[in-house]
Amino acid sequence: MSQDDRAVTDPDDAAGPAERDAPAAETAAGPSAPVKTVTVKAKPRKAAKRKAKAKKAKPPVSTPDAPPKTATEPNTAAVAEAPSTAPIPASLQHMPAGLFGAGLGIAGFATAWRETLVAFELSPVPAIILAGIACGVFIALLTLYAVKVLRHFDAVKAEFRHPIQGNFFAAATMTAMILTSNLVTTLPGIATVIWAVAAIANLTVTIVIISIWMSRDGHISHAAPVWFIPVVGNLIIPIVGAPLGYTDIGWMMFAVGLLFWVVLFTIVFYRLLFEARLEGPLRPSLFILIAPPSLCFIAYAVLNGGLVDGPALMFLGLALFTLLILLPQVPSMLRLPFGLGWWSYTFPLAALSVACTLYADAVGGVVPAALALAAIALVTLAVAVVTVQTIRYILAGKIFLPTESPLPRP
């Protein structure tokens, strides 16, 4: 007899309803008759329900060749749906407009050395070589970006409307005007044509970008020093145009650059004080704050025929004071990973070097000359460091890889 089978002497204790209602024929023989033992099989109701559910269920079939999955097995479906981690190939589509900042920095560096060599009556050969390098870099950048315009026009439109990258389109027109200054004395006719085209293009870019600023929902955290490039860049128009005879237009554009320098400086400085600090890739752009007062000094001096008076000295003083404010930030900036934004150091320092050289040439003296030499040494060091890092960046194959354009958090 199994464990579930048991002998029951009292039908009322363990028997089901059928056994309890059965006739008592089995015990009717009387008291002397032997008690008949009834053997039943216990079937509790809960156990019966579980058994019924077990019959309905369809358990998975386990075979030796296909063992059941465990919790540690990878989910192949999830792996199949996971995004691919394959590296994205370099493409001209990802060429940033910020590369024009490199061309602008090299052109400004060549101009700084030209003015230094002229002021100290040295051979102009190094300046000519640097100007040739700057022209070659600029032509290469223009050619590559022209191909991008033809092949990836949608990417170009998106970049133009970007709050950060869109400002670098004006760097191309500024570079063209700066390089034209090398032709003012030798080829004035060609210089006038190139200057006029570049000046109109720069003014057009300025108007379009300001219109974009006024038509979109902006935020104070989007303000960055790169905003100075399209509008304050108009100060280069009088610097090159006045020696060509366009003094009236030069004064008009000087007013535009001066006004927007004051307005944008107020906005950007407020953002630096009361909003989150600039994103890492944007921090070198703080040196752009040196460029507006330096360009104001140069433009004012050129429009006045080289005269350095009180207003000119005010602009130079503001440029030097801005440099002194930024110097303590340099150690932390140099600890940042290298990016193309490092070219933001170069053109502002080049503009400051030109301003210091013009000041030394106008007033004479040992202190102004020492200031000019210190400025050209500083910009030379900056260009050398950034150039070496850029070459390493290119050799590492990162130049045309997609990068997230830094945008401050709103």
C-alpha positions in Angstrom: 0.0 0.0 0.0 1.3 3.4 -1.0 1.8 6.4 1.3 -1.3 8.0 0.0 -3.3 4.9 0.8 -4.5 4.6 4.3 -7.0 2.3 6.2 -10.0 4.2 7.4 -12.2 2.7 10.1 -14.6 5.6 10.2 -16.2 6.4 6.9 -17.3 9.8 8.1 -13.8 11.0 8.8 -12.0 10.4 5.5 -14.5 9.3 2.9 -16.0 11.6 0.4 -19.6 12.4 0.1 -20.3 9.2 -1.9 -18.9 7.0 0.8 -20.8 8.8 3.6 -24.1 8.5 1.9 -23.7 4.8 0.9 -26.1 2.4 2.6 -24.9 0.7 5.7 -25.2 -2.8 4.3 -21.6 -3.4 5.1 -22.2 -2.9 8.9 -25.7 -4.3 9.1 -24.7 -7.7 10.4 -24.8 -6.3 13.9 -22.4 -5.7 16.6 -20.9 -9.1 16.4 -20.1 -8.8 12.7 -16.5 -7.9 11.9 -15.9 -4.3 10.8 -15.1 -4.2 7.1 -12.1 -2.1 6.3 -12.6 0.4 3.5 -9.5 1.5 1.6 -9.7 4.9 -0.2 -7.2 7.2 -1.8 -7.0 10.7 -0.5 -7.5 13.5 -3.0 -7.4 16.9 -1.4 -9.2 19.7 -3.3 -6.1 22.0 -3.5 -3.9 19.2 -4.8 -6.5 18.4 -7.4 -6.6 22.0 -8.6 -2.8 22.2 -8.9 -2.8 18.9 -10.9 -5.5 20.2 -13.3 -3.5 23.4 -13.9 -0.3 21.3 -14.5 -2.1 19.4 -17.2 -3.1 22.5 -19.0 0.3 24.0 -18.9 2.8 23.3 -21.6 6.3 23.1 -20.1 9.3 23.7 -22.4 10.8 20.6 -23.8 14.4 20.1 -22.6 16.7 18.1 -24.7 20.4 17.2 -24.1 21.3 19.2 -27.2 19.4 22.3 -26.2 19.8 22.9 -22.4 17.5 25.3 -20.7 18.6 29.0 -20.7 20.1 30.3 -17.5 20.1 33.8 -16.1 23.8 34.2 -17.1 23.2 33.6 -20.8 23.3 36.6 -23.1 20.1 37.8 -24.7 20.8 37.3 -28.4 17.8 39.4 -29.3 19.0 42.4 -27.3 22.5 42.0 -28.8 21.0 42.0 -32.3 19.0 45.2 -31.6 22.0 47.0 -30.0 23.5 49.9 -32.0 26.6 49.2 -33.9 29.9 50.3 -32.3 31.8 50.2 -35.6 33.9 53.4 -36.0 32.4 56.1 -38.3 34.7 56.7 -41.3 36.1 60.2 -41.9 34.1 62.2 -44.3 34.2 65.7 -45.8 30.6 66.1 -44.5 32.1 66.5 -41.0 34.5 69.3 -41.9 33.7 72.0 -39.5 33.5 75.7 -40.4 35.7 76.2 -37.3 38.7 75.3 -39.5 38.4 78.8 -41.0 39.6 79.9 -37.6 42.9 78.2 -38.3 43.3 80.1 -41.6 42.4 83.3 -39.8 45.0 82.7 -37.1 47.8 81.9 -39.6 46.9 85.0 -41.7 47.0 87.2 -38.6 50.3 85.7 -37.5 51.8 86.5 -40.9 50.6 90.1 -40.7 51.9 90.4 -37.1 55.4 89.4 -38.3 55.2 91.7 -41.3 54.4 94.7 -39.1 57.2 93.7 -36.7 59.8 93.4 -39.4 58.8 96.8 -40.9 58.8 98.6 -37.5 62.3 97.2 -36.6 63.6 97.6 -40.2 64.4 93.9 -40.7 64.2 91.8 -43.8 60.7 91.2 -45.0 61.5 87.7 -46.3 60.1 85.8 -43.3 56.9 87.7 -43.5 56.6 86.9 -47.2 57.1 83.2 -46.6 54.5 83.2 -43.8 52.0 85.1 -46.1 52.5 82.5 -48.8 51.8 79.7 -46.2 48.7 81.5 -45.1 47.5 81.9 -48.6 48.0 78.2 -49.3 46.2 77.1 -46.2 43.3 79.4 -46.9 42.9 78.3 -50.5 43.0 74.6 -49.4 40.3 75.3 -46.8 38.1 77.2 -49.3 38.5 74.3 -51.8 37.6 71.6 -49.3 34.6 73.5 -48.0 33.4 74.3 -51.5 33.3 70.6 -52.2 31.4 70.1 -49.0 28.8 72.7 -50.1 28.3 70.8 -53.4 28.1 67.4 -51.8 26.5 68.0 -48.4 24.6 71.2 -48.7 22.1 70.2 -45.9 25.0 69.8 -43.5 26.3 73.3 -44.5 22.9 74.9 -43.9 22.6 73.2 -40.4 26.1 74.4 -39.5 25.3 77.9 -40.6 22.4 78.1 -38.2 24.3 76.6 -35.3 24.8 79.1 -32.5 28.5 78.4 -32.3 29.7 77.0 -35.7 27.7 79.5 -37.8 29.9 82.4 -36.6 33.1 80.9 -38.2 31.8 81.6 -41.7 32.8 85.2 -41.2 36.4 84.0 -40.4 36.7 83.1 -44.1 35.9 86.6 -45.3 38.1 88.2 -42.6 41.0 86.0 -43.7 40.5 87.1 -47.3 40.7 90.8 -46.3 43.8 90.3 -44.1 45.6 88.5 -46.9 44.6 91.2 -49.3 46.5 93.8 -47.2 49.8 92.2 -48.5 48.8 93.5 -52.0 47.8 97.1 -51.2 51.2 98.6 -52.1 52.2 96.2 -54.9 48.9 95.4 -56.7 46.3 97.9 -55.5 43.8 97.2 -58.3 43.6 93.5 -57.5 43.6 94.3 -53.8 40.6 96.6 -54.2 38.6 93.9 -56.0 39.4 91.2 -53.5 38.8 93.6 -50.6 35.4 94.7 -52.0 34.1 91.2 -52.5 35.3 90.0 -49.1 33.9 93.1 -47.4 30.5 92.7 -49.0 30.5 89.0 -48.1 31.5 89.7 -44.5 28.7 92.3 -44.2 26.2 89.9 -45.7 27.2 87.1 -43.3 26.9 89.6 -40.4 23.4 90.7 -41.4 22.2 87.1 -41.9 23.6 85.9 -38.6 22.1 88.9 -36.7 18.7 88.1 -38.3 19.0 84.5 -37.2 19.8 85.7 -33.6 16.7 87.9 -33.7 14.3 85.2 -35.2 15.1 82.2 -33.0 14.4 81.3 -29.4 17.8 81.9 -27.9 19.1 81.6 -24.3 21.7 83.6 -22.4 23.7 80.5 -22.0 24.2 80.3 -25.8 26.2 83.5 -25.7 29.9 82.9 -26.3 32.9 84.9 -27.3 32.7 83.5 -30.9 29.7 85.8 -31.4 32.3 88.6 -31.8 33.6 87.1 -35.1 30.9 88.1 -37.6 30.1 91.6 -36.3 33.3 92.8 -34.8 35.1 91.4 -37.8 33.8 94.3 -39.7 36.6 96.3 -38.1 39.0 94.7 -40.6 37.1 96.5 -43.5 38.6 99.9 -42.5 42.0 98.5 -41.7 42.4 97.3 -45.3 40.0 99.7 -47.0 41.5 103.0 -45.7 44.9 102.5 -47.3 43.0 101.8 -50.6 41.2 105.2 -50.3 37.9 104.1 -48.8 38.1 106.1 -45.6 34.4 107.1 -45.5 33.3 103.4 -45.7 35.9 102.6 -43.1 34.5 105.0 -40.5 31.0 103.6 -41.0 32.2 100.1 -40.5 34.3 101.2 -37.6 31.1 102.4 -35.9 29.4 99.1 -36.5 32.2 97.1 -35.0 32.6 99.4 -32.1 28.9 99.3 -31.3 28.5 95.6 -31.4 31.7 95.1 -29.4 30.2 97.0 -26.5 26.8 95.3 -26.8 28.1 91.8 -27.2 30.8 92.2 -24.5 28.0 93.1 -22.0 26.0 90.1 -22.9 28.9 87.6 -22.9 30.4 89.0 -19.7 27.0 88.7 -18.0 26.8 85.1 -19.2 30.3 84.3 -17.9 29.4 85.7 -14.4 25.9 84.3 -13.9 25.6 81.2 -16.0 27.4 77.8 -16.0 31.0 78.0 -17.1 31.8 77.6 -20.7 32.0 74.0 -22.0 35.6 72.7 -22.2 36.0 73.0 -26.0 34.7 76.6 -25.8 37.0 77.8 -23.1 39.9 78.8 -25.4 37.5 81.1 -27.2 37.8 83.4 -24.2 40.9 84.8 -25.8 38.6 86.2 -28.5 37.8 89.0 -26.0 41.2 90.4 -26.8 40.5 90.9 -30.5 37.8 93.7 -30.5 39.8 96.3 -28.5 43.0 95.4 -30.5 41.2 95.8 -33.8 39.6 99.0 -32.6 43.0 100.4 -31.9 44.4 99.3 -35.3 41.4 100.6 -37.3 41.3 103.9 -35.4 45.1 104.4 -35.9 44.8 103.5 -39.7 41.9 105.8 -40.2 43.8 108.7 -38.5 46.9 108.2 -40.7 48.9 106.4 -38.0 48.1 108.9 -35.2 48.0 107.4 -31.8 46.0 109.7 -29.5 43.9 109.4 -26.4 41.1 107.2 -27.8 43.6 104.9 -29.5 45.4 104.4 -26.2 42.1 103.6 -24.5 41.6 100.8 -26.9 45.1 99.4 -26.4 44.8 99.7 -22.7 41.6 97.6 -22.8 43.2 95.0 -24.9 46.2 94.7 -22.5 43.9 94.6 -19.5 41.8 91.8 -21.1 45.0 89.8 -21.6 46.0 90.2 -18.0 42.6 88.9 -16.9 42.9 85.8 -19.1 46.5 84.8 -18.3 45.5 83.2 -15.0 43.1 81.0 -16.9 45.8 79.6 -19.2 47.0 76.7 -17.0 43.5 75.2 -16.7 42.9 75.7 -20.4 46.1 73.9 -21.4 44.9 70.8 -19.4 42.0 70.5 -21.7 42.1 67.9 -24.5 43.2 69.5 -27.8 40.6 70.5 -30.3 40.4 72.9 -33.2 39.0 75.5 -30.8 42.6 76.1 -29.7 43.1 78.2 -32.8 41.1 80.8 -30.9 44.3 81.7 -29.1 46.1 82.8 -32.3 44.3 85.6 -34.1 43.5 87.6 -31.0 47.1 87.5 -29.9 48.2 88.4 -33.5 45.9 91.4 -33.4 47.3 92.5 -30.1 50.8 92.1 -31.5 50.0 94.3 -34.5 48.5 96.9 -32.1 51.5 96.9 -29.9 53.9 97.2 -32.9 52.0 100.2 -34.3 52.0 101.8 -30.9 55.8 101.3 -30.6 56.4 102.6 -34.1 54.3 105.7 -33.5 55.6 106.8 -30.1 59.1 105.2 -30.0 60.9 104.4 -26.7 62.3 101.3 -25.1 59.1 100.3 -23.2 56.8 100.3 -26.2 59.5 98.4 -28.2 59.8 95.8 -25.4 56.0 95.5 -25.4 55.9 94.9 -29.1 58.6 92.2 -28.9 56.9 90.5 -26.0 53.6 90.4 -28.0 55.2 88.9 -31.1 57.0 86.3 -29.0 53.8 85.4 -27.3 51.8 84.9 -30.5 54.7 83.0 -32.0 54.7 80.6 -29.1 50.9 80.1 -29.3 51.0 79.5 -33.1 53.9 77.0 -32.7 52.1 75.0 -30.0 48.7 74.9 -31.8 50.3 74.0 -35.1 52.2 71.0 -33.7 49.0 69.8 -31.9 47.0 70.3 -35.1 49.5 68.2 -37.1 49.2 65.4 -34.5 45.4 65.7 -34.7 45.5 65.3 -38.5 47.9 62.4 -38.4 45.6 60.7 -35.9 42.8 60.8 -38.5 40.5 63.0 -36.4 40.2 66.0 -38.7 37.1 64.9 -40.6 35.4 62.8 -37.9 32.0 63.8 -36.5 32.3 65.8 -33.4 29.5 67.2 -31.2 29.6 71.0 -31.6 29.8 72.4 -28.1 26.7 74.1 -27.1 26.3 75.6 -23.6 23.5 74.1 -21.5 20.4 76.3 -21.3 
